[in-house]
Amino acid sequence: MSVKINIADEKTNQSSLNINITPSEEPVRVAVIEEQPVNFKLKLRSALNGDLIILDHKDIDIVVQPKSKKVVTFAKDMMTDAVYGAESRLLEYLRKIGIINYDSIQGGNIYGSLEGTLMESENLDPVKSTLLGISEWMKTEEPYMKAVSSYEEMEDEALIEPDNKDSTDLGDVPQAPEKGSISPKTIFSPYLYGRFTY
């Protein structure tokens, strides 16, 4: 529905504010899961206490806690700006589609974690709806994860197999019993002499 607001003109000095709610002609997306089966894939594990741990994302682990009705996100390896961005995007996405309460997104009790509380529902199972919402969000994250993976592979290839432009041949270095210009055998060797000077 759209909201139409009429404000009185200054010339008439009317201070009344009229708000009319009129039906919108635009289609509204309603997140309702019908009774037909919905198929989606997630890399998911169940903890001993029943928590569902989703490991699909490159930067974060997602934990759905059915008993406490929460979604908690943790950094996979180390806390960075990319981790916080992914956590924030997930919880904002779940908030926008109506799975997490608007005022419940907050930092968790573990460093770098974010959490949100699931909404109550009489018609739908909140945990199943949350898993479906997370799988839909994971589809939006695929381009980002592919770009990061391909960039990391490109960096590895540049280090392991550099091309002619980024590498220099050392040539053949002949073998010798001693190498370099500083001999460690002399009495005034910098290695021995400098040992006791600060």
C-alpha positions as a Markdown table, in Angstrom:
| # | Residue | x | y | z |
|---|---|---|---|---|
| 1 | Met | 0.0 | 0.0 | 0.0 |
| 2 | Ser | 1.1 | 3.5 | -0.7 |
| 3 | Val | 0.6 | 6.5 | 1.7 |
| 4 | Lys | -0.9 | 9.7 | 0.3 |
| 5 | Ile | -0.3 | 12.8 | 2.5 |
| 6 | Asn | -2.2 | 16.0 | 2.0 |
| 7 | Ile | -0.9 | 19.1 | 3.8 |
| 8 | Ala | -3.1 | 22.2 | 4.0 |
| 9 | Asp | -2.1 | 25.4 | 2.1 |
| 10 | Glu | -0.4 | 28.3 | 3.9 |
| 11 | Lys | -3.1 | 30.8 | 2.5 |
| 12 | Thr | -6.0 | 29.0 | 4.2 |
| 13 | Asn | -4.0 | 28.7 | 7.6 |
| 14 | Gln | -5.4 | 25.2 | 8.2 |
| 15 | Ser | -3.1 | 23.2 | 10.4 |
| 16 | Ser | -4.8 | 19.9 | 9.9 |
| 17 | Leu | -2.9 | 17.0 | 8.3 |
| 18 | Asn | -4.8 | 14.5 | 6.3 |
| 19 | Ile | -3.4 | 11.1 | 5.7 |
| 20 | Asn | -5.2 | 8.8 | 3.3 |
| 21 | Ile | -4.1 | 5.2 | 2.8 |
| 22 | Thr | -4.8 | 4.1 | -0.8 |
| 23 | Pro | -4.0 | 0.8 | -2.4 |
| 24 | Ser | -1.0 | 0.8 | -4.6 |
| 25 | Glu | -1.0 | -0.5 | -8.1 |
| 26 | Glu | 2.5 | -1.8 | -7.9 |
| 27 | Pro | 3.0 | -5.5 | -7.1 |
| 28 | Val | 4.0 | -6.2 | -3.5 |
| 29 | Arg | 6.4 | -9.1 | -2.8 |
| 30 | Val | 5.0 | -11.1 | 0.1 |
| 31 | Ala | 7.4 | -13.6 | 1.8 |
| 32 | Val | 4.9 | -16.4 | 2.2 |
| 33 | Ile | 6.0 | -20.0 | 1.8 |
| 34 | Glu | 3.2 | -22.2 | 0.5 |
| 35 | Glu | 2.7 | -25.8 | 1.4 |
| 36 | Gln | 4.6 | -27.0 | -1.6 |
| 37 | Pro | 8.2 | -28.1 | -1.0 |
| 38 | Val | 10.9 | -25.5 | -1.6 |
| 39 | Asn | 14.3 | -26.9 | -2.5 |
| 40 | Phe | 17.6 | -25.2 | -1.7 |
| 41 | Lys | 21.1 | -26.2 | -0.7 |
| 42 | Leu | 23.2 | -25.1 | 2.2 |
| 43 | Lys | 26.4 | -26.5 | 3.7 |
| 44 | Leu | 24.9 | -27.0 | 7.2 |
| 45 | Arg | 25.8 | -28.8 | 10.4 |
| 46 | Ser | 23.9 | -29.5 | 13.5 |
| 47 | Ala | 25.5 | -28.8 | 16.9 |
| 48 | Leu | 24.9 | -31.0 | 20.0 |
| 49 | Asn | 22.4 | -28.5 | 21.4 |
| 50 | Gly | 20.4 | -28.3 | 18.1 |
| 51 | Asp | 21.9 | -25.1 | 16.7 |
| 52 | Leu | 22.3 | -25.1 | 12.9 |
| 53 | Ile | 25.7 | -23.9 | 11.7 |
| 54 | Ile | 25.9 | -22.7 | 8.1 |
| 55 | Leu | 29.4 | -22.7 | 6.6 |
| 56 | Asp | 28.8 | -21.7 | 3.0 |
| 57 | His | 30.1 | -18.1 | 3.2 |
| 58 | Lys | 33.8 | -17.3 | 2.6 |
| 59 | Asp | 34.1 | -14.8 | 5.4 |
| 60 | Ile | 31.5 | -15.7 | 8.1 |
| 61 | Asp | 29.8 | -18.6 | 9.8 |
| 62 | Ile | 26.1 | -18.3 | 10.4 |
| 63 | Val | 24.4 | -20.0 | 13.4 |
| 64 | Val | 20.7 | -20.3 | 13.6 |
| 65 | Gln | 19.6 | -21.0 | 17.2 |
| 66 | Pro | 16.1 | -22.5 | 17.3 |
| 67 | Lys | 15.8 | -22.5 | 21.1 |
| 68 | Ser | 16.7 | -18.9 | 21.7 |
| 69 | Lys | 15.2 | -17.8 | 18.3 |
| 70 | Lys | 18.3 | -16.0 | 17.1 |
| 71 | Val | 20.6 | -15.7 | 14.1 |
| 72 | Val | 24.3 | -15.1 | 15.1 |
| 73 | Thr | 27.2 | -14.5 | 12.7 |
| 74 | Phe | 30.8 | -15.1 | 13.5 |
| 75 | Ala | 34.1 | -14.3 | 11.7 |
| 76 | Lys | 35.5 | -17.4 | 10.0 |
| 77 | Asp | 39.2 | -16.7 | 10.5 |
| 78 | Met | 39.8 | -13.1 | 11.6 |
| 79 | Met | 37.8 | -10.0 | 12.0 |
| 80 | Thr | 38.1 | -7.5 | 9.1 |
| 81 | Asp | 35.9 | -4.9 | 7.4 |
| 82 | Ala | 34.9 | -7.6 | 4.9 |
| 83 | Val | 33.6 | -9.8 | 7.7 |
| 84 | Tyr | 31.6 | -7.0 | 9.3 |
| 85 | Gly | 30.2 | -6.0 | 5.9 |
| 86 | Ala | 29.0 | -9.6 | 5.2 |
| 87 | Glu | 27.4 | -9.9 | 8.7 |
| 88 | Ser | 25.7 | -6.6 | 8.3 |
| 89 | Arg | 24.4 | -7.4 | 4.8 |
| 90 | Leu | 23.0 | -10.8 | 6.0 |
| 91 | Leu | 21.1 | -9.4 | 9.0 |
| 92 | Glu | 19.8 | -6.3 | 7.0 |
| 93 | Tyr | 18.6 | -8.7 | 4.3 |
| 94 | Leu | 16.8 | -10.9 | 6.9 |
| 95 | Arg | 15.3 | -7.7 | 8.5 |
| 96 | Lys | 14.1 | -6.4 | 5.1 |
| 97 | Ile | 12.3 | -9.7 | 4.2 |
| 98 | Gly | 10.6 | -9.8 | 7.6 |
| 99 | Ile | 12.4 | -12.6 | 9.4 |
| 100 | Ile | 14.4 | -10.6 | 12.0 |
| 101 | Asn | 12.9 | -8.0 | 14.4 |
| 102 | Tyr | 13.9 | -4.5 | 13.3 |
| 103 | Asp | 15.3 | -3.4 | 16.7 |
| 104 | Ser | 17.1 | -6.7 | 17.5 |
| 105 | Ile | 20.3 | -6.4 | 15.4 |
| 106 | Gln | 23.2 | -5.9 | 17.8 |
| 107 | Gly | 26.7 | -7.0 | 18.6 |
| 108 | Gly | 27.0 | -10.4 | 20.2 |
| 109 | Asn | 28.9 | -11.4 | 23.3 |
| 110 | Ile | 31.8 | -12.7 | 21.2 |
| 111 | Tyr | 34.2 | -10.2 | 19.6 |
| 112 | Gly | 33.1 | -9.4 | 16.0 |
| 113 | Ser | 29.8 | -11.2 | 16.1 |
| 114 | Leu | 26.4 | -9.8 | 15.2 |
| 115 | Glu | 23.0 | -11.2 | 16.1 |
| 116 | Gly | 19.3 | -10.7 | 15.5 |
| 117 | Thr | 16.2 | -12.1 | 17.0 |
| 118 | Leu | 13.7 | -14.1 | 14.9 |
| 119 | Met | 10.1 | -12.9 | 14.6 |
| 120 | Glu | 7.4 | -15.1 | 16.0 |
| 121 | Ser | 4.9 | -16.6 | 13.5 |
| 122 | Glu | 1.7 | -18.5 | 13.9 |
| 123 | Asn | 1.6 | -19.7 | 10.3 |
| 124 | Leu | 5.2 | -20.5 | 9.4 |
| 125 | Asp | 8.1 | -22.2 | 11.1 |
| 126 | Pro | 10.6 | -19.3 | 11.8 |
| 127 | Val | 13.7 | -21.6 | 11.5 |
| 128 | Lys | 12.7 | -23.0 | 8.1 |
| 129 | Ser | 11.9 | -19.5 | 6.9 |
| 130 | Thr | 15.2 | -18.3 | 8.2 |
| 131 | Leu | 17.1 | -21.1 | 6.4 |
| 132 | Leu | 15.3 | -20.2 | 3.2 |
| 133 | Gly | 16.1 | -16.5 | 3.6 |
| 134 | Ile | 19.8 | -17.3 | 4.2 |
| 135 | Ser | 19.9 | -19.5 | 1.1 |
| 136 | Glu | 18.4 | -16.7 | -1.0 |
| 137 | Trp | 21.0 | -14.2 | 0.5 |
| 138 | Met | 23.8 | -16.7 | -0.3 |
| 139 | Lys | 22.7 | -16.4 | -4.0 |
| 140 | Thr | 23.3 | -12.6 | -3.9 |
| 141 | Glu | 26.8 | -13.2 | -2.3 |
| 142 | Glu | 28.0 | -15.6 | -5.0 |
| 143 | Pro | 29.5 | -12.9 | -7.3 |
| 144 | Tyr | 31.4 | -11.4 | -4.4 |
| 145 | Met | 32.8 | -14.7 | -3.3 |
| 146 | Lys | 33.8 | -15.7 | -6.8 |
| 147 | Ala | 35.5 | -12.4 | -7.3 |
| 148 | Val | 37.5 | -12.7 | -4.1 |
| 149 | Ser | 38.5 | -16.3 | -4.8 |
| 150 | Ser | 39.6 | -15.5 | -8.4 |
| 151 | Tyr | 41.6 | -12.5 | -7.0 |
| 152 | Glu | 43.4 | -14.7 | -4.4 |
| 153 | Glu | 44.2 | -17.3 | -7.1 |
| 154 | Met | 45.6 | -14.5 | -9.3 |
| 155 | Glu | 47.8 | -13.4 | -6.4 |
| 156 | Asp | 49.0 | -16.9 | -5.8 |
| 157 | Glu | 49.8 | -17.4 | -9.5 |
| 158 | Ala | 51.7 | -14.1 | -9.6 |
| 159 | Leu | 53.9 | -15.3 | -6.7 |
| 160 | Ile | 54.4 | -18.9 | -7.7 |
| 161 | Glu | 54.7 | -18.5 | -11.5 |
| 162 | Pro | 55.5 | -14.9 | -12.3 |
| 163 | Asp | 55.7 | -13.9 | -16.0 |
| 164 | Asn | 58.8 | -12.4 | -17.7 |
| 165 | Lys | 57.6 | -8.8 | -17.0 |
| 166 | Asp | 57.5 | -9.4 | -13.2 |
| 167 | Ser | 60.5 | -11.6 | -12.8 |
| 168 | Thr | 64.3 | -11.5 | -13.2 |
| 169 | Asp | 66.7 | -14.3 | -14.0 |
| 170 | Leu | 69.5 | -14.7 | -11.4 |
| 171 | Gly | 71.7 | -16.6 | -13.8 |
| 172 | Asp | 74.2 | -19.3 | -12.8 |
| 173 | Val | 75.8 | -18.6 | -9.5 |
| 174 | Pro | 79.1 | -20.6 | -9.2 |
| 175 | Gln | 79.7 | -22.6 | -6.1 |
| 176 | Ala | 82.5 | -21.6 | -3.7 |
| 177 | Pro | 83.4 | -22.5 | -0.1 |
| 178 | Glu | 82.9 | -18.9 | 1.1 |
| 179 | Lys | 80.5 | -16.3 | -0.3 |
| 180 | Gly | 80.2 | -12.6 | 0.2 |
| 181 | Ser | 82.6 | -9.8 | 1.1 |
| 182 | Ile | 82.6 | -10.0 | 4.9 |
| 183 | Ser | 84.7 | -12.8 | 6.3 |
| 184 | Pro | 83.6 | -14.3 | 9.7 |
| 185 | Lys | 87.1 | -15.6 | 10.4 |
| 186 | Thr | 89.0 | -12.3 | 11.0 |
| 187 | Ile | 89.4 | -11.0 | 14.5 |
| 188 | Phe | 87.8 | -7.7 | 13.7 |
| 189 | Ser | 84.9 | -9.3 | 12.1 |
| 190 | Pro | 81.7 | -7.2 | 12.4 |
| 191 | Tyr | 79.9 | -10.2 | 13.7 |
| 192 | Leu | 82.4 | -10.7 | 16.6 |
| 193 | Tyr | 83.3 | -7.0 | 17.2 |
| 194 | Gly | 79.7 | -5.8 | 17.1 |
| 195 | Arg | 78.5 | -8.4 | 19.6 |
| 196 | Phe | 79.4 | -6.4 | 22.6 |
| 197 | Thr | 78.7 | -2.9 | 21.4 |
| 198 | Tyr | 75.3 | -1.4 | 21.7 |
